[in-house]
Amino acid sequence: MRPNTLKQRIRDNQPIVSAWLSIPSGYSAEILARQGFDCVNVDLQHGMIGFDHAVPMLQAISATDAIPIVRVGNSEPAAMMKLLDAGAYGVICPMISNVEDAQTFVSACRYPPHGNRSFGPARGLLYGGADYAKHANDEILTIGMIETREGLDNVDAIAAVDGLDGLFIGPNDLSLALGKAPMAEPTDPEVVAAIAKILEAAQNQAKVAGIFCSSPAAAAKRIAQGFGFVVPGNDAGMLTQAGRNAVAGARANPAADAGNTKGGSGY
């Protein structure tokens, strides 16, 4: 089976930098997957993406060195199994609030006797190889999101669940759960302390801690804090910022290059 390089990076204590896709496009998935990210996540929870769009996006990512992963819309096992069968090599599951949630999640991603994943890997065989079924339990990455007050209260026990590879923080939802305004980079002391608690719980169990960040600079700071999985923004945000920069640049000084008559590379 094709090795999951994300798991190797975790074992080697090397940070994972992930792209995050919310736009339902195989073309944009392929573009981002070729920019050096360790993995590319297809977001079926808050992204504008359904299963029929996710499959060609996973195919596009699979043609690159980036590992294809998904964030599922909920903890419903059948949906996870279908995306794993479609070739996802990792699953981020939202709303993990207790040990039972974590165990149900992990079980859906593991074949018996270590779980209850139904057999039918379809694209998994194409991407992973003919021996996929033999090694999938070891290679598929499982990361649970801690984003509720209950999840925060149970985070140490959740982190200890066998087969769970890591914990992930969505700062906006965590802030809301604690009665605060949603913030991509929280400054409220209670939310900051909650993030630190989740990070510590993951580290205590030698699990990877992940977090969504507002920018590359914020992601670099999180890595310095000990996070092993960071997302420096999503495709929609990057496109928005690039568009604003393009407009601002074009309007900045119309006469600046008036004397430059050299030809450029047209489109």
TORRO-150907 format. One record per residue (C-alpha): y, z, x; residue in three letters. Coordinates in steps of 0.05 Angstrom, whole numbers, plus 5000, padded with zeros to 4 digits. Layout:
YZXAla ...
end
This chain:
500050005000Met 507149865022Arg 509850515050Pro 515550855014Asn 520650915070Thr 524651415029Leu 519051925036Lys 518751795111Gln 526251905116Arg 525452565079Ile 519952785127Arg 524252595186Asp 530352955157Asn 534252295155Gln 539352215099Pro 538251705045Ile 544151295021Val 542850974954Ser 546350424915Ala 547050554841Trp 546749984790Leu 549750024720Ser 551049274710Ile 544948884682Pro 544648334733Ser 539248114782Gly 544647764823Tyr 548848384834Ser 542548784847Ala 540648294902Glu 547648304932Ile 547949064938Leu 540749114962Ala 542548685022Arg 548249135045Gln 544049645083Gly 542650165030Phe 536150545039Asp 534650464965Cys 537650164902Val 537350544837Asn 537150184770Val 540550654720Asp 537350614651Leu 540651254627Gln 548151124631His 548050414658Gly 548349814610Met 541049654627Ile 534749604586Gly 527549474608Phe 528148714601Asp 534048714649His 530949234695Ala 524948804713Val 528748224745Pro 533348734779Met 527249074810Leu 524648394830Gln 531248234865Ala 531348894902Ile 524048804922Ser 525848184961Ala 529948615009Thr 528649215054Asp 531649695003Ala 526750114962Ile 527249994886Pro 527950624845Ile 530250784774Val 533651324734Arg 530251364667Val 533951484602Gly 529952114585Asn 523652484603Ser 519152084556Glu 512851944598Pro 511151254571Ala 517950974592Ala 516951244663Met 509950954668Met 512450274645Lys 517950254698Leu 512950474752Leu 508349914729Asp 514349454736Ala 514849624810Gly 519550224815Ala 517750634876Tyr 521551254853Gly 524051584790Val 530152024778Ile 529152404714Cys 535052724676Pro 535253404641Met 529953784679Ile 531354484652Ser 524954874665Asn 518254864700Val 514754524641Glu 519853954642Asp 518653854717Ala 511053874710Gln 511153374652Thr 515552914694Phe 511252954756Val 504852864716Ser 507452214684Ala 508451934755Cys 501552114782Arg 494751834767Tyr 489052304749Pro 486752804773Pro 493852984795His 497352734732Gly 496452334669Asn 499551664687Arg 496151104651Ser 493350544693Phe 496349844690Gly 500949744751Pro 502349004739Ala 508348884786Arg 506449524823Gly 500649134853Leu 505048554871Leu 510148984906Tyr 505749544931Gly 499449164949Gly 492249124926Ala 490849854944Asp 496650104903Tyr 492450554858Ala 489350904917Lys 495951114949His 501051114892Ala 500651864881Asn 502951974953Asp 508251434955Glu 511951474889Ile 518251904895Leu 519852404839Thr 526852714835Ile 529053164778Gly 536253254756Met 538953954748Ile 544753884699Glu 543954434647Thr 545255184650Arg 537855304636Glu 536054844694Gly 540755224739Leu 537755894718Asp 530755614732Asn 532355204794Val 528255614843Asp 521955554801Ala 523254814787Ile 524054664861Ala 517354994874Ala 513554524826Val 508054164864Asp 509153414868Gly 516653444855Leu 520053124915Asp 527153334903Gly 532953554860Leu 538953134841Phe 545853344817Ile 550352964770Gly 556853354781Pro 560053134715Asn 554353374671Asp 553454004712Leu 560854164703Ser 560454044628Leu 554254484623Ala 558155054654Leu 563954974606Gly 568454614655Lys 571953944653Ala 567653384682Pro 569353254754Met 566052774803Ala 568053234861Glu 568453924829Pro 573254454856Thr 571954984803Asp 568755584840Pro 563155664789Glu 561054934795Val 561654944870Val 557155554872Ala 552155214825Ala 551854604871Ile 550655064930Ala 545055424892Lys 541454774876Ile 542054534948Leu 539255204973Glu 533455184923Ala 531454494947Ala 532054675020Gln 527855305011Asn 522154874985Gln 523154325037Ala 525153854981Lys 530753334985Val 537353504951Ala 541252914922Gly 548152844891Ile 552452304861Phe 559052234899Cys 565751924883Ser 566651544949Ser 563551405017Pro 567851955047Ala 565352454996Ala 558152235009Ala 559152355084Ala 561653065069Lys 555553205025Arg 550852975081Ile 554453455128Ala 553154005077Gln 545753865079Gly 544553375022Phe 539152875040Gly 540352364984Phe 547352124969Val 550351594924Val 557251354947Pro 559251094878Gly 556250574831Asn 556849824825Asp 561949854768Ala 566350324807Gly 565949914870Met 567649274831Leu 573449634797Thr 576349874863Gln 575349204897Ala 578848864840Gly 584749334843Arg 585249254918Asn 585148504911Ala 590748494860Val 594948994899Ala 593848594963Gly 595747944931Ala 602248234903Arg 604048654963Ala 608448155002Asn 608347444975Pro 612347175034Ala 608347515089Ala 604046905107Asp 608946365086Ala 609246085156Gly 601746045165Asn 599745325152Thr 592745365183Lys 587045185137Gly 582445715112Gly 575345735086Ser 576045505014Gly 571045654960Tyr 
end
